[in-house]
C-alpha cells in the first residue's frame, strides 16, 4: 500500500524477509552450538561458553518470530521508519537494491551507523527513487556482510 502526496511518500511493508526454518535447521544450529560450548568448556572458557549458549537461544527465538508490519514515510526532510526520523542532512547517498526483497540502502554520515536498510515491499521503487533524487545523490552500495548474515540466520 503506497500513498503519495506532493511532499511525502508512505507505504507499509514487512520489517524483514522471513523464511520458515525446518527442524533440521534447528538441529544443525544446536549441534554446532553445543559442540562449540563443549570445546570452550574443555578449555576452561566458561564465560565464553555461556555467551555462546545465550547466542544460540537468541538465534532460536529470533528465527521463529514473524516480521512486523511497519510504516515507512519519505518526506522533504528525511525518512521515518520504526517511528525514528533519519534526516537527509545526516545521509550521504542512497541506493535501491531490487531483488526478492527490495530495500533502500542509505549511507549515513555517522561512523557508528554507516548504513540504514529500509524495506520497500510492494511500493513503487521508481517513485521512491525519483523522490529521493530530489534530496540525495544516488550511488552504488553493496550491502554490508553483517546484513547478509542476518538474513541467512
N, C-alpha and C positions, 0 to 999 in steps of 0.2 A: 504494500500500500504506500503510495507516494503522493504527497501534496506539494504543490509548488505555488509560491506567491512571488511577487516582484523581488522581494528581498530575502527569501528563505526557501529551502527545500527540506522536507522532512519525510522520513519513512520509518517503518518498523521492520525488524529482522531478528533472527536468532543471534544470540551473542557469540556463538561459535558453531562450527560444524560438529555434529555428533555421529559417531559410528558405534553401533552396538558391538559390544565385546563378547566373544564366545567364552564358554567355560575354559577352553584350552588356553586362551589368552591369560585369564586369571591364574590358572595353574602354572603356566610358564613364568609369570611375574613372581609368584610366590616361591616357586622352586629356586629361581635365580636369586631372589632376595634372601631366602633362608640360607642358601649356600654362602652368600657374602657375609651374612650375620655370623655363621659358624666359623668362617675363616677369621673374621675380626675377633670373635671371642677367643679363638685359639691363640691369637697373638696379643691377648690382653688389651684390646682396644674396645672396651665395653661401651664407653660413651659413644663411639662411632657406630657400634653395632645397634645401640638404642636409636640413634639418629636414622640409620637405615631402616629399622623397623617402623619408625614414625613415617618415614617417606613412603614405605610400602602401603601402610594403612591409608595415607593421604591419597596416593595414586589409585587405590582400590575405590575409595569413596568418590573421588572426582571423576573417575571413568564411568561411573554408573549414573551420575547426575545428568538430567536432561537440561539443555540450554534454555535460558530465559528469553522471553521476547523483550527486546529493548527498542527504545525510540531514539532515532538519530535526527539531529537538526543541523543544517548548514545555513548560516545566515551571513550578513555582511561583515560581522566582527569575528566569527570563528565557527567552531564545530562543537556541538553539545552531544555527548554520549555518556550514558550512566549518570546523567544529571550534572556532569562536570563539563565546563566550557574550556576548550582549548582555543586561545586567541590566535588569529593569523599572525600577529606580530611576534609570536613565540615559535612560529613554524617556518622552516626554511623552504621546503618544497613538498610536493606530493607525487604520488604515482598510483594508478589504479591497476591492481592485479586481477585479471579476469581468468579464472579457472573454474573448477567445480564449486568453489565457494568465493565469489568475488568480494574484494575488500579494497579499501583505500589505505594506503601506507603513507603516513605523514612523517617527514623527517623533522624532528624537533630541534630547536636551538639549544635545548637544555642537555647537559652532559649526562645526567643521571637517568634520563629517559629519552634515548636517541630516536626511537621510533614509536609511533602510535598506530595501531591497526584498528580500522573501523569496518565492520562487516557491512556489505551493501545489500545482500539478499536479492530480492526481485526488483529493486529500484532501478531506474534508468541511469546507467553509468555515464552515458553521453551527456545527459542533462547535468548530472553532478559534476562531471569534468568541465563543462562549459562554465558552470557557476564558479568552480574553484579557480579556473584560469583567470578570472577577474581579480583574484586576491593573492594567488600563489603562483610560483613557477612550477612547471612540470619537469621532473627528472626521472630517469630510470633508477629504481632502487630494487635491491634484492632483499627478500625477507630475511631477517636475522635467523641464524641456526636455532636459537632458543625457541622461536615461534614454531619452526618446523618440527622440533622435537615435541613441543607441547601438543601439536596436532596429532602426532603419531601416538602419543600416550593418551 
